[in-house]
Amino acid sequence: MLNKINHTRTMVNTPLNNSRIERFFKTIKYEYLNDWTFKNIKDVKYHVDYFIDFYNKTRLHQNLKLSTPNKTDNLDEKCS
């Protein structure tokens, strides 16, 4: 396990298993990362960490009734 990240694979023909993270990747790419030019990997890490914090604490989510994941009590809704 590298950097405390455990890689898992989704089963074939189960697109819903991966949909939430794919949606997050699209969001971070188009709403944030495409606007930056990075100097080095440390710079990338800083900006990704910043966005994750923003995404969970500040950014309003339609599927959470315009709330944030951190303000939502239901774990299933946080993952949506």
mmCIF file of the N, C-alpha and C atoms, coordinates in Angstrom:
data_MODEL
# 
_entry.id   MODEL 
# 
loop_
_atom_site.group_PDB 
_atom_site.id 
_atom_site.type_symbol 
_atom_site.label_atom_id 
_atom_site.label_alt_id 
_atom_site.label_comp_id 
_atom_site.label_asym_id 
_atom_site.label_entity_id 
_atom_site.label_seq_id 
_atom_site.pdbx_PDB_ins_code 
_atom_site.Cartn_x 
_atom_site.Cartn_y 
_atom_site.Cartn_z 
_atom_site.occupancy 
_atom_site.B_iso_or_equiv 
_atom_site.pdbx_formal_charge 
_atom_site.auth_seq_id 
_atom_site.auth_comp_id 
_atom_site.auth_asym_id 
_atom_site.auth_atom_id 
_atom_site.pdbx_PDB_model_num 
ATOM 1   N N  . MET A 1 1  ? 0.856   -1.168 0.000   1.00 0.00 ? 1  MET A N  1 
ATOM 2   C CA . MET A 1 1  ? 0.000   0.000  0.000   1.00 0.00 ? 1  MET A CA 1 
ATOM 3   C C  . MET A 1 1  ? 0.906   1.237  0.000   1.00 0.00 ? 1  MET A C  1 
ATOM 4   N N  . LEU A 1 2  ? 0.758   2.051  -1.023  1.00 0.00 ? 2  LEU A N  1 
ATOM 5   C CA . LEU A 1 2  ? 1.566   3.250  -1.184  1.00 0.00 ? 2  LEU A CA 1 
ATOM 6   C C  . LEU A 1 2  ? 0.787   4.455  -0.683  1.00 0.00 ? 2  LEU A C  1 
ATOM 7   N N  . ASN A 1 3  ? 1.410   5.265  0.158   1.00 0.00 ? 3  ASN A N  1 
ATOM 8   C CA . ASN A 1 3  ? 0.769   6.484  0.674   1.00 0.00 ? 3  ASN A CA 1 
ATOM 9   C C  . ASN A 1 3  ? -0.559  6.218  1.365   1.00 0.00 ? 3  ASN A C  1 
ATOM 10  N N  . LYS A 1 4  ? -0.678  5.071  1.973   1.00 0.00 ? 4  LYS A N  1 
ATOM 11  C CA . LYS A 1 4  ? -1.894  4.688  2.710   1.00 0.00 ? 4  LYS A CA 1 
ATOM 12  C C  . LYS A 1 4  ? -3.134  4.657  1.815   1.00 0.00 ? 4  LYS A C  1 
ATOM 13  N N  . ILE A 1 5  ? -2.921  4.378  0.540   1.00 0.00 ? 5  ILE A N  1 
ATOM 14  C CA . ILE A 1 5  ? -4.028  4.264  -0.407  1.00 0.00 ? 5  ILE A CA 1 
ATOM 15  C C  . ILE A 1 5  ? -4.157  2.807  -0.816  1.00 0.00 ? 5  ILE A C  1 
ATOM 16  N N  . ASN A 1 6  ? -5.336  2.263  -0.650  1.00 0.00 ? 6  ASN A N  1 
ATOM 17  C CA . ASN A 1 6  ? -5.589  0.885  -1.016  1.00 0.00 ? 6  ASN A CA 1 
ATOM 18  C C  . ASN A 1 6  ? -6.324  0.862  -2.350  1.00 0.00 ? 6  ASN A C  1 
ATOM 19  N N  . HIS A 1 7  ? -5.690  0.336  -3.361  1.00 0.00 ? 7  HIS A N  1 
ATOM 20  C CA . HIS A 1 7  ? -6.286  0.284  -4.695  1.00 0.00 ? 7  HIS A CA 1 
ATOM 21  C C  . HIS A 1 7  ? -7.272  -0.874 -4.771  1.00 0.00 ? 7  HIS A C  1 
ATOM 22  N N  . THR A 1 8  ? -8.474  -0.567 -5.239  1.00 0.00 ? 8  THR A N  1 
ATOM 23  C CA . THR A 1 8  ? -9.466  -1.616 -5.452  1.00 0.00 ? 8  THR A CA 1 
ATOM 24  C C  . THR A 1 8  ? -9.980  -1.520 -6.882  1.00 0.00 ? 8  THR A C  1 
ATOM 25  N N  . ARG A 1 9  ? -10.534 -2.602 -7.346  1.00 0.00 ? 9  ARG A N  1 
ATOM 26  C CA . ARG A 1 9  ? -11.095 -2.624 -8.703  1.00 0.00 ? 9  ARG A CA 1 
ATOM 27  C C  . ARG A 1 9  ? -12.597 -2.870 -8.606  1.00 0.00 ? 9  ARG A C  1 
ATOM 28  N N  . THR A 1 10 ? -13.310 -2.322 -9.572  1.00 0.00 ? 10 THR A N  1 
ATOM 29  C CA . THR A 1 10 ? -14.744 -2.572 -9.606  1.00 0.00 ? 10 THR A CA 1 
ATOM 30  C C  . THR A 1 10 ? -15.014 -3.772 -10.494 1.00 0.00 ? 10 THR A C  1 
ATOM 31  N N  . MET A 1 11 ? -16.106 -4.420 -10.221 1.00 0.00 ? 11 MET A N  1 
ATOM 32  C CA . MET A 1 11 ? -16.475 -5.583 -11.030 1.00 0.00 ? 11 MET A CA 1 
ATOM 33  C C  . MET A 1 11 ? -16.945 -5.122 -12.409 1.00 0.00 ? 11 MET A C  1 
ATOM 34  N N  . VAL A 1 12 ? -16.749 -5.961 -13.387 1.00 0.00 ? 12 VAL A N  1 
ATOM 35  C CA . VAL A 1 12 ? -17.194 -5.679 -14.742 1.00 0.00 ? 12 VAL A CA 1 
ATOM 36  C C  . VAL A 1 12 ? -18.715 -5.515 -14.761 1.00 0.00 ? 12 VAL A C  1 
ATOM 37  N N  . ASN A 1 13 ? -19.198 -4.577 -15.563 1.00 0.00 ? 13 ASN A N  1 
ATOM 38  C CA . ASN A 1 13 ? -20.629 -4.313 -15.736 1.00 0.00 ? 13 ASN A CA 1 
ATOM 39  C C  . ASN A 1 13 ? -21.333 -3.843 -14.464 1.00 0.00 ? 13 ASN A C  1 
ATOM 40  N N  . THR A 1 14 ? -20.616 -3.123 -13.617 1.00 0.00 ? 14 THR A N  1 
ATOM 41  C CA . THR A 1 14 ? -21.220 -2.514 -12.427 1.00 0.00 ? 14 THR A CA 1 
ATOM 42  C C  . THR A 1 14 ? -20.848 -1.030 -12.389 1.00 0.00 ? 14 THR A C  1 
ATOM 43  N N  . PRO A 1 15 ? -21.364 -0.241 -13.322 1.00 0.00 ? 15 PRO A N  1 
ATOM 44  C CA . PRO A 1 15 ? -20.939 1.153  -13.441 1.00 0.00 ? 15 PRO A CA 1 
ATOM 45  C C  . PRO A 1 15 ? -21.265 2.028  -12.234 1.00 0.00 ? 15 PRO A C  1 
ATOM 46  N N  . LEU A 1 16 ? -22.269 1.678  -11.465 1.00 0.00 ? 16 LEU A N  1 
ATOM 47  C CA . LEU A 1 16 ? -22.614 2.511  -10.317 1.00 0.00 ? 16 LEU A CA 1 
ATOM 48  C C  . LEU A 1 16 ? -21.555 2.470  -9.226  1.00 0.00 ? 16 LEU A C  1 
ATOM 49  N N  . ASN A 1 17 ? -20.800 1.397  -9.161  1.00 0.00 ? 17 ASN A N  1 
ATOM 50  C CA . ASN A 1 17 ? -19.757 1.298  -8.138  1.00 0.00 ? 17 ASN A CA 1 
ATOM 51  C C  . ASN A 1 17 ? -18.714 2.394  -8.292  1.00 0.00 ? 17 ASN A C  1 
ATOM 52  N N  . ASN A 1 18 ? -18.455 2.801  -9.501  1.00 0.00 ? 18 ASN A N  1 
ATOM 53  C CA . ASN A 1 18 ? -17.392 3.750  -9.773  1.00 0.00 ? 18 ASN A CA 1 
ATOM 54  C C  . ASN A 1 18 ? -17.910 5.151  -10.091 1.00 0.00 ? 18 ASN A C  1 
ATOM 55  N N  . SER A 1 19 ? -19.189 5.324  -10.198 1.00 0.00 ? 19 SER A N  1 
ATOM 56  C CA . SER A 1 19 ? -19.754 6.587  -10.683 1.00 0.00 ? 19 SER A CA 1 
ATOM 57  C C  . SER A 1 19 ? -19.456 7.777  -9.778  1.00 0.00 ? 19 SER A C  1 
ATOM 58  N N  . ARG A 1 20 ? -19.461 7.571  -8.493  1.00 0.00 ? 20 ARG A N  1 
ATOM 59  C CA . ARG A 1 20 ? -19.249 8.698  -7.576  1.00 0.00 ? 20 ARG A CA 1 
ATOM 60  C C  . ARG A 1 20 ? -17.849 9.265  -7.681  1.00 0.00 ? 20 ARG A C  1 
ATOM 61  N N  . ILE A 1 21 ? -16.855 8.411  -7.737  1.00 0.00 ? 21 ILE A N  1 
ATOM 62  C CA . ILE A 1 21 ? -15.490 8.923  -7.841  1.00 0.00 ? 21 ILE A CA 1 
ATOM 63  C C  . ILE A 1 21 ? -15.224 9.485  -9.226  1.00 0.00 ? 21 ILE A C  1 
ATOM 64  N N  . GLU A 1 22 ? -15.827 8.894  -10.254 1.00 0.00 ? 22 GLU A N  1 
ATOM 65  C CA . GLU A 1 22 ? -15.680 9.449  -11.605 1.00 0.00 ? 22 GLU A CA 1 
ATOM 66  C C  . GLU A 1 22 ? -16.285 10.840 -11.674 1.00 0.00 ? 22 GLU A C  1 
ATOM 67  N N  . ARG A 1 23 ? -17.400 11.040 -11.022 1.00 0.00 ? 23 ARG A N  1 
ATOM 68  C CA . ARG A 1 23 ? -18.025 12.362 -10.993 1.00 0.00 ? 23 ARG A CA 1 
ATOM 69  C C  . ARG A 1 23 ? -17.135 13.347 -10.250 1.00 0.00 ? 23 ARG A C  1 
ATOM 70  N N  . PHE A 1 24 ? -16.551 12.925 -9.150  1.00 0.00 ? 24 PHE A N  1 
ATOM 71  C CA . PHE A 1 24 ? -15.630 13.791 -8.414  1.00 0.00 ? 24 PHE A CA 1 
ATOM 72  C C  . PHE A 1 24 ? -14.438 14.165 -9.288  1.00 0.00 ? 24 PHE A C  1 
ATOM 73  N N  . PHE A 1 25 ? -13.853 13.197 -9.992  1.00 0.00 ? 25 PHE A N  1 
ATOM 74  C CA . PHE A 1 25 ? -12.711 13.483 -10.870 1.00 0.00 ? 25 PHE A CA 1 
ATOM 75  C C  . PHE A 1 25 ? -13.083 14.502 -11.943 1.00 0.00 ? 25 PHE A C  1 
ATOM 76  N N  . LYS A 1 26 ? -14.271 14.361 -12.507 1.00 0.00 ? 26 LYS A N  1 
ATOM 77  C CA . LYS A 1 26 ? -14.717 15.328 -13.517 1.00 0.00 ? 26 LYS A CA 1 
ATOM 78  C C  . LYS A 1 26 ? -14.851 16.719 -12.893 1.00 0.00 ? 26 LYS A C  1 
ATOM 79  N N  . THR A 1 27 ? -15.433 16.774 -11.710 1.00 0.00 ? 27 THR A N  1 
ATOM 80  C CA . THR A 1 27 ? -15.621 18.057 -11.037 1.00 0.00 ? 27 THR A CA 1 
ATOM 81  C C  . THR A 1 27 ? -14.291 18.729 -10.735 1.00 0.00 ? 27 THR A C  1 
ATOM 82  N N  . ILE A 1 28 ? -13.363 18.014 -10.136 1.00 0.00 ? 28 ILE A N  1 
ATOM 83  C CA . ILE A 1 28 ? -12.077 18.628 -9.786  1.00 0.00 ? 28 ILE A CA 1 
ATOM 84  C C  . ILE A 1 28 ? -11.310 19.051 -11.045 1.00 0.00 ? 28 ILE A C  1 
ATOM 85  N N  . LYS A 1 29 ? -11.428 18.270 -12.090 1.00 0.00 ? 29 LYS A N  1 
ATOM 86  C CA . LYS A 1 29 ? -10.720 18.602 -13.327 1.00 0.00 ? 29 LYS A CA 1 
ATOM 87  C C  . LYS A 1 29 ? -11.286 19.861 -13.973 1.00 0.00 ? 29 LYS A C  1 
ATOM 88  N N  . TYR A 1 30 ? -12.597 19.898 -14.178 1.00 0.00 ? 30 TYR A N  1 
ATOM 89  C CA . TYR A 1 30 ? -13.202 21.001 -14.923 1.00 0.00 ? 30 TYR A CA 1 
ATOM 90  C C  . TYR A 1 30 ? -13.484 22.245 -14.084 1.00 0.00 ? 30 TYR A C  1 
ATOM 91  N N  . GLU A 1 31 ? -13.705 22.087 -12.797 1.00 0.00 ? 31 GLU A N  1 
ATOM 92  C CA . GLU A 1 31 ? -13.999 23.255 -11.965 1.00 0.00 ? 31 GLU A CA 1 
ATOM 93  C C  . GLU A 1 31 ? -12.752 23.858 -11.339 1.00 0.00 ? 31 GLU A C  1 
ATOM 94  N N  . TYR A 1 32 ? -11.641 23.124 -11.370 1.00 0.00 ? 32 TYR A N  1 
ATOM 95  C CA . TYR A 1 32 ? -10.486 23.623 -10.628 1.00 0.00 ? 32 TYR A CA 1 
ATOM 96  C C  . TYR A 1 32 ? -9.153  23.416 -11.332 1.00 0.00 ? 32 TYR A C  1 
ATOM 97  N N  . LEU A 1 33 ? -8.753  22.185 -11.553 1.00 0.00 ? 33 LEU A N  1 
ATOM 98  C CA . LEU A 1 33 ? -7.390  21.917 -12.017 1.00 0.00 ? 33 LEU A CA 1 
ATOM 99  C C  . LEU A 1 33 ? -7.078  22.470 -13.398 1.00 0.00 ? 33 LEU A C  1 
ATOM 100 N N  . ASN A 1 34 ? -8.045  22.518 -14.278 1.00 0.00 ? 34 ASN A N  1 
ATOM 101 C CA . ASN A 1 34 ? -7.785  23.040 -15.621 1.00 0.00 ? 34 ASN A CA 1 
ATOM 102 C C  . ASN A 1 34 ? -7.390  24.517 -15.622 1.00 0.00 ? 34 ASN A C  1 
ATOM 103 N N  . ASP A 1 35 ? -7.651  25.208 -14.533 1.00 0.00 ? 35 ASP A N  1 
ATOM 104 C CA . ASP A 1 35 ? -7.332  26.634 -14.446 1.00 0.00 ? 35 ASP A CA 1 
ATOM 105 C C  . ASP A 1 35 ? -5.920  26.912 -13.931 1.00 0.00 ? 35 ASP A C  1 
ATOM 106 N N  . TRP A 1 36 ? -5.177  25.873 -13.605 1.00 0.00 ? 36 TRP A N  1 
ATOM 107 C CA . TRP A 1 36 ? -3.862  26.066 -12.985 1.00 0.00 ? 36 TRP A CA 1 
ATOM 108 C C  . TRP A 1 36 ? -2.732  25.478 -13.817 1.00 0.00 ? 36 TRP A C  1 
ATOM 109 N N  . THR A 1 37 ? -1.573  26.092 -13.685 1.00 0.00 ? 37 THR A N  1 
ATOM 110 C CA . THR A 1 37 ? -0.321  25.508 -14.173 1.00 0.00 ? 37 THR A CA 1 
ATOM 111 C C  . THR A 1 37 ? 0.520   25.250 -12.933 1.00 0.00 ? 37 THR A C  1 
ATOM 112 N N  . PHE A 1 38 ? 0.961   24.023 -12.759 1.00 0.00 ? 38 PHE A N  1 
ATOM 113 C CA . PHE A 1 38 ? 1.649   23.645 -11.527 1.00 0.00 ? 38 PHE A CA 1 
ATOM 114 C C  . PHE A 1 38 ? 3.161   23.673 -11.709 1.00 0.00 ? 38 PHE A C  1 
ATOM 115 N N  . LYS A 1 39 ? 3.849   24.070 -10.641 1.00 0.00 ? 39 LYS A N  1 
ATOM 116 C CA . LYS A 1 39 ? 5.310   24.164 -10.665 1.00 0.00 ? 39 LYS A CA 1 
ATOM 117 C C  . LYS A 1 39 ? 5.976   22.819 -10.368 1.00 0.00 ? 39 LYS A C  1 
ATOM 118 N N  . ASN A 1 40 ? 5.348   22.050 -9.499  1.00 0.00 ? 40 ASN A N  1 
ATOM 119 C CA . ASN A 1 40 ? 5.933   20.776 -9.086  1.00 0.00 ? 40 ASN A CA 1 
ATOM 120 C C  . ASN A 1 40 ? 4.862   19.935 -8.397  1.00 0.00 ? 40 ASN A C  1 
ATOM 121 N N  . ILE A 1 41 ? 5.226   18.747 -7.983  1.00 0.00 ? 41 ILE A N  1 
ATOM 122 C CA . ILE A 1 41 ? 4.252   17.835 -7.371  1.00 0.00 ? 41 ILE A CA 1 
ATOM 123 C C  . ILE A 1 41 ? 3.735   18.374 -6.032  1.00 0.00 ? 41 ILE A C  1 
ATOM 124 N N  . LYS A 1 42 ? 4.563   19.085 -5.311  1.00 0.00 ? 42 LYS A N  1 
ATOM 125 C CA . LYS A 1 42 ? 4.136   19.690 -4.046  1.00 0.00 ? 42 LYS A CA 1 
ATOM 126 C C  . LYS A 1 42 ? 3.020   20.704 -4.303  1.00 0.00 ? 42 LYS A C  1 
ATOM 127 N N  . ASP A 1 43 ? 3.152   21.453 -5.365  1.00 0.00 ? 43 ASP A N  1 
ATOM 128 C CA . ASP A 1 43 ? 2.137   22.419 -5.760  1.00 0.00 ? 43 ASP A CA 1 
ATOM 129 C C  . ASP A 1 43 ? 0.826   21.715 -6.127  1.00 0.00 ? 43 ASP A C  1 
ATOM 130 N N  . VAL A 1 44 ? 0.911   20.619 -6.851  1.00 0.00 ? 44 VAL A N  1 
ATOM 131 C CA . VAL A 1 44 ? -0.270  19.829 -7.211  1.00 0.00 ? 44 VAL A CA 1 
ATOM 132 C C  . VAL A 1 44 ? -0.964  19.334 -5.948  1.00 0.00 ? 44 VAL A C  1 
ATOM 133 N N  . LYS A 1 45 ? -0.187  18.767 -5.043  1.00 0.00 ? 45 LYS A N  1 
ATOM 134 C CA . LYS A 1 45 ? -0.759  18.242 -3.800  1.00 0.00 ? 45 LYS A CA 1 
ATOM 135 C C  . LYS A 1 45 ? -1.468  19.335 -3.010  1.00 0.00 ? 45 LYS A C  1 
ATOM 136 N N  . TYR A 1 46 ? -0.858  20.495 -2.919  1.00 0.00 ? 46 TYR A N  1 
ATOM 137 C CA . TYR A 1 46 ? -1.481  21.611 -2.198  1.00 0.00 ? 46 TYR A CA 1 
ATOM 138 C C  . TYR A 1 46 ? -2.848  21.948 -2.805  1.00 0.00 ? 46 TYR A C  1 
ATOM 139 N N  . HIS A 1 47 ? -2.898  22.076 -4.122  1.00 0.00 ? 47 HIS A N  1 
ATOM 140 C CA . HIS A 1 47 ? -4.140  22.466 -4.784  1.00 0.00 ? 47 HIS A CA 1 
ATOM 141 C C  . HIS A 1 47 ? -5.205  21.368 -4.719  1.00 0.00 ? 47 HIS A C  1 
ATOM 142 N N  . VAL A 1 48 ? -4.815  20.132 -4.839  1.00 0.00 ? 48 VAL A N  1 
ATOM 143 C CA . VAL A 1 48 ? -5.780  19.028 -4.718  1.00 0.00 ? 48 VAL A CA 1 
ATOM 144 C C  . VAL A 1 48 ? -6.326  18.983 -3.289  1.00 0.00 ? 48 VAL A C  1 
ATOM 145 N N  . ASP A 1 49 ? -5.464  19.104 -2.303  1.00 0.00 ? 49 ASP A N  1 
ATOM 146 C CA . ASP A 1 49 ? -5.917  19.119 -0.906  1.00 0.00 ? 49 ASP A CA 1 
ATOM 147 C C  . ASP A 1 49 ? -6.872  20.285 -0.647  1.00 0.00 ? 49 ASP A C  1 
ATOM 148 N N  . TYR A 1 50 ? -6.527  21.440 -1.200  1.00 0.00 ? 50 TYR A N  1 
ATOM 149 C CA . TYR A 1 50 ? -7.385  22.615 -1.049  1.00 0.00 ? 50 TYR A CA 1 
ATOM 150 C C  . TYR A 1 50 ? -8.771  22.345 -1.641  1.00 0.00 ? 50 TYR A C  1 
ATOM 151 N N  . PHE A 1 51 ? -8.801  21.788 -2.851  1.00 0.00 ? 51 PHE A N  1 
ATOM 152 C CA . PHE A 1 51 ? -10.088 21.540 -3.494  1.00 0.00 ? 51 PHE A CA 1 
ATOM 153 C C  . PHE A 1 51 ? -10.909 20.509 -2.737  1.00 0.00 ? 51 PHE A C  1 
ATOM 154 N N  . ILE A 1 52 ? -10.294 19.464 -2.257  1.00 0.00 ? 52 ILE A N  1 
ATOM 155 C CA . ILE A 1 52 ? -11.025 18.440 -1.498  1.00 0.00 ? 52 ILE A CA 1 
ATOM 156 C C  . ILE A 1 52 ? -11.659 19.063 -0.256  1.00 0.00 ? 52 ILE A C  1 
ATOM 157 N N  . ASP A 1 53 ? -10.921 19.914 0.415   1.00 0.00 ? 53 ASP A N  1 
ATOM 158 C CA . ASP A 1 53 ? -11.466 20.602 1.583   1.00 0.00 ? 53 ASP A CA 1 
ATOM 159 C C  . ASP A 1 53 ? -12.643 21.504 1.178   1.00 0.00 ? 53 ASP A C  1 
ATOM 160 N N  . PHE A 1 54 ? -12.466 22.262 0.118   1.00 0.00 ? 54 PHE A N  1 
ATOM 161 C CA . PHE A 1 54 ? -13.532 23.115 -0.412  1.00 0.00 ? 54 PHE A CA 1 
ATOM 162 C C  . PHE A 1 54 ? -14.747 22.282 -0.825  1.00 0.00 ? 54 PHE A C  1 
ATOM 163 N N  . TYR A 1 55 ? -14.510 21.199 -1.525  1.00 0.00 ? 55 TYR A N  1 
ATOM 164 C CA . TYR A 1 55 ? -15.571 20.324 -2.029  1.00 0.00 ? 55 TYR A CA 1 
ATOM 165 C C  . TYR A 1 55 ? -16.425 19.766 -0.881  1.00 0.00 ? 55 TYR A C  1 
ATOM 166 N N  . ASN A 1 56 ? -15.786 19.392 0.202   1.00 0.00 ? 56 ASN A N  1 
ATOM 167 C CA . ASN A 1 56 ? -16.502 18.783 1.325   1.00 0.00 ? 56 ASN A CA 1 
ATOM 168 C C  . ASN A 1 56 ? -17.098 19.775 2.319   1.00 0.00 ? 56 ASN A C  1 
ATOM 169 N N  . LYS A 1 57 ? -16.513 20.967 2.409   1.00 0.00 ? 57 LYS A N  1 
ATOM 170 C CA . LYS A 1 57 ? -16.956 21.907 3.448   1.00 0.00 ? 57 LYS A CA 1 
ATOM 171 C C  . LYS A 1 57 ? -17.691 23.136 2.926   1.00 0.00 ? 57 LYS A C  1 
ATOM 172 N N  . THR A 1 58 ? -17.474 23.509 1.659   1.00 0.00 ? 58 THR A N  1 
ATOM 173 C CA . THR A 1 58 ? -18.008 24.779 1.169   1.00 0.00 ? 58 THR A CA 1 
ATOM 174 C C  . THR A 1 58 ? -18.879 24.635 -0.065  1.00 0.00 ? 58 THR A C  1 
ATOM 175 N N  . ARG A 1 59 ? -18.461 23.836 -1.020  1.00 0.00 ? 59 ARG A N  1 
ATOM 176 C CA . ARG A 1 59 ? -19.168 23.720 -2.297  1.00 0.00 ? 59 ARG A CA 1 
ATOM 177 C C  . ARG A 1 59 ? -20.539 23.081 -2.084  1.00 0.00 ? 59 ARG A C  1 
ATOM 178 N N  . LEU A 1 60 ? -21.578 23.742 -2.579  1.00 0.00 ? 60 LEU A N  1 
ATOM 179 C CA . LEU A 1 60 ? -22.933 23.222 -2.451  1.00 0.00 ? 60 LEU A CA 1 
ATOM 180 C C  . LEU A 1 60 ? -23.181 22.146 -3.503  1.00 0.00 ? 60 LEU A C  1 
ATOM 181 N N  . HIS A 1 61 ? -23.877 21.081 -3.103  1.00 0.00 ? 61 HIS A N  1 
ATOM 182 C CA . HIS A 1 61 ? -24.139 19.941 -3.975  1.00 0.00 ? 61 HIS A CA 1 
ATOM 183 C C  . HIS A 1 61 ? -25.633 19.825 -4.214  1.00 0.00 ? 61 HIS A C  1 
ATOM 184 N N  . GLN A 1 62 ? -26.003 19.792 -5.486  1.00 0.00 ? 62 GLN A N  1 
ATOM 185 C CA . GLN A 1 62 ? -27.425 19.680 -5.823  1.00 0.00 ? 62 GLN A CA 1 
ATOM 186 C C  . GLN A 1 62 ? -28.069 18.445 -5.221  1.00 0.00 ? 62 GLN A C  1 
ATOM 187 N N  . ASN A 1 63 ? -27.384 17.314 -5.329  1.00 0.00 ? 63 ASN A N  1 
ATOM 188 C CA . ASN A 1 63 ? -27.986 16.070 -4.837  1.00 0.00 ? 63 ASN A CA 1 
ATOM 189 C C  . ASN A 1 63 ? -28.029 15.997 -3.314  1.00 0.00 ? 63 ASN A C  1 
ATOM 190 N N  . LEU A 1 64 ? -27.438 16.980 -2.646  1.00 0.00 ? 64 LEU A N  1 
ATOM 191 C CA . LEU A 1 64 ? -27.539 17.073 -1.182  1.00 0.00 ? 64 LEU A CA 1 
ATOM 192 C C  . LEU A 1 64 ? -28.446 18.244 -0.789  1.00 0.00 ? 64 LEU A C  1 
ATOM 193 N N  . LYS A 1 65 ? -29.327 18.614 -1.710  1.00 0.00 ? 65 LYS A N  1 
ATOM 194 C CA . LYS A 1 65 ? -30.286 19.703 -1.477  1.00 0.00 ? 65 LYS A CA 1 
ATOM 195 C C  . LYS A 1 65 ? -29.570 21.005 -1.127  1.00 0.00 ? 65 LYS A C  1 
ATOM 196 N N  . LEU A 1 66 ? -28.529 21.297 -1.908  1.00 0.00 ? 66 LEU A N  1 
ATOM 197 C CA . LEU A 1 66 ? -27.705 22.500 -1.756  1.00 0.00 ? 66 LEU A CA 1 
ATOM 198 C C  . LEU A 1 66 ? -27.057 22.611 -0.381  1.00 0.00 ? 66 LEU A C  1 
ATOM 199 N N  . SER A 1 67 ? -26.613 21.472 0.099   1.00 0.00 ? 67 SER A N  1 
ATOM 200 C CA . SER A 1 67 ? -25.838 21.417 1.326   1.00 0.00 ? 67 SER A CA 1 
ATOM 201 C C  . SER A 1 67 ? -24.424 20.955 0.967   1.00 0.00 ? 67 SER A C  1 
ATOM 202 N N  . THR A 1 68 ? -23.596 20.775 1.962   1.00 0.00 ? 68 THR A N  1 
ATOM 203 C CA . THR A 1 68 ? -22.245 20.249 1.740   1.00 0.00 ? 68 THR A CA 1 
ATOM 204 C C  . THR A 1 68 ? -22.161 18.845 2.333   1.00 0.00 ? 68 THR A C  1 
ATOM 205 N N  . PRO A 1 69 ? -21.240 18.030 1.858   1.00 0.00 ? 69 PRO A N  1 
ATOM 206 C CA . PRO A 1 69 ? -21.095 16.688 2.438   1.00 0.00 ? 69 PRO A CA 1 
ATOM 207 C C  . PRO A 1 69 ? -20.843 16.718 3.951   1.00 0.00 ? 69 PRO A C  1 
ATOM 208 N N  . ASN A 1 70 ? -20.063 17.676 4.424   1.00 0.00 ? 70 ASN A N  1 
ATOM 209 C CA . ASN A 1 70 ? -19.776 17.733 5.861   1.00 0.00 ? 70 ASN A CA 1 
ATOM 210 C C  . ASN A 1 70 ? -20.996 18.095 6.698   1.00 0.00 ? 70 ASN A C  1 
ATOM 211 N N  . LYS A 1 71 ? -21.959 18.771 6.105   1.00 0.00 ? 71 LYS A N  1 
ATOM 212 C CA . LYS A 1 71 ? -23.173 19.156 6.845   1.00 0.00 ? 71 LYS A CA 1 
ATOM 213 C C  . LYS A 1 71 ? -24.276 18.113 6.737   1.00 0.00 ? 71 LYS A C  1 
ATOM 214 N N  . THR A 1 72 ? -24.045 17.109 5.942   1.00 0.00 ? 72 THR A N  1 
ATOM 215 C CA . THR A 1 72 ? -25.045 16.080 5.734   1.00 0.00 ? 72 THR A CA 1 
ATOM 216 C C  . THR A 1 72 ? -24.794 14.926 6.702   1.00 0.00 ? 72 THR A C  1 
ATOM 217 N N  . ASP A 1 73 ? -25.807 14.552 7.437   1.00 0.00 ? 73 ASP A N  1 
ATOM 218 C CA . ASP A 1 73 ? -25.651 13.494 8.441   1.00 0.00 ? 73 ASP A CA 1 
ATOM 219 C C  . ASP A 1 73 ? -25.663 12.105 7.833   1.00 0.00 ? 73 ASP A C  1 
ATOM 220 N N  . ASN A 1 74 ? -26.409 11.910 6.761   1.00 0.00 ? 74 ASN A N  1 
ATOM 221 C CA . ASN A 1 74 ? -26.597 10.582 6.184   1.00 0.00 ? 74 ASN A CA 1 
ATOM 222 C C  . ASN A 1 74 ? -25.395 10.194 5.332   1.00 0.00 ? 74 ASN A C  1 
ATOM 223 N N  . LEU A 1 75 ? -24.703 9.127  5.688   1.00 0.00 ? 75 LEU A N  1 
ATOM 224 C CA . LEU A 1 75 ? -23.505 8.692  4.960   1.00 0.00 ? 75 LEU A CA 1 
ATOM 225 C C  . LEU A 1 75 ? -23.815 8.361  3.511   1.00 0.00 ? 75 LEU A C  1 
ATOM 226 N N  . ASP A 1 76 ? -24.958 7.755  3.238   1.00 0.00 ? 76 ASP A N  1 
ATOM 227 C CA . ASP A 1 76 ? -25.316 7.444  1.851   1.00 0.00 ? 76 ASP A CA 1 
ATOM 228 C C  . ASP A 1 76 ? -25.416 8.700  1.019   1.00 0.00 ? 76 ASP A C  1 
ATOM 229 N N  . GLU A 1 77 ? -25.955 9.760  1.567   1.00 0.00 ? 77 GLU A N  1 
ATOM 230 C CA . GLU A 1 77 ? -26.056 11.011 0.831   1.00 0.00 ? 77 GLU A CA 1 
ATOM 231 C C  . GLU A 1 77 ? -24.691 11.635 0.604   1.00 0.00 ? 77 GLU A C  1 
ATOM 232 N N  . LYS A 1 78 ? -23.765 11.475 1.558   1.00 0.00 ? 78 LYS A N  1 
ATOM 233 C CA . LYS A 1 78 ? -22.421 12.021 1.389   1.00 0.00 ? 78 LYS A CA 1 
ATOM 234 C C  . LYS A 1 78 ? -21.724 11.404 0.196   1.00 0.00 ? 78 LYS A C  1 
ATOM 235 N N  . CYS A 1 79 ? -21.990 10.166 -0.060  1.00 0.00 ? 79 CYS A N  1 
ATOM 236 C CA . CYS A 1 79 ? -21.317 9.464  -1.146  1.00 0.00 ? 79 CYS A CA 1 
ATOM 237 C C  . CYS A 1 79 ? -21.968 9.711  -2.493  1.00 0.00 ? 79 CYS A C  1 
ATOM 238 N N  . SER A 1 80 ? -23.140 10.289 -2.517  1.00 0.00 ? 80 SER A N  1 
ATOM 239 C CA . SER A 1 80 ? -23.868 10.488 -3.776  1.00 0.00 ? 80 SER A CA 1 
ATOM 240 C C  . SER A 1 80 ? -23.233 11.549 -4.633  1.00 0.00 ? 80 SER A C  1 
# 
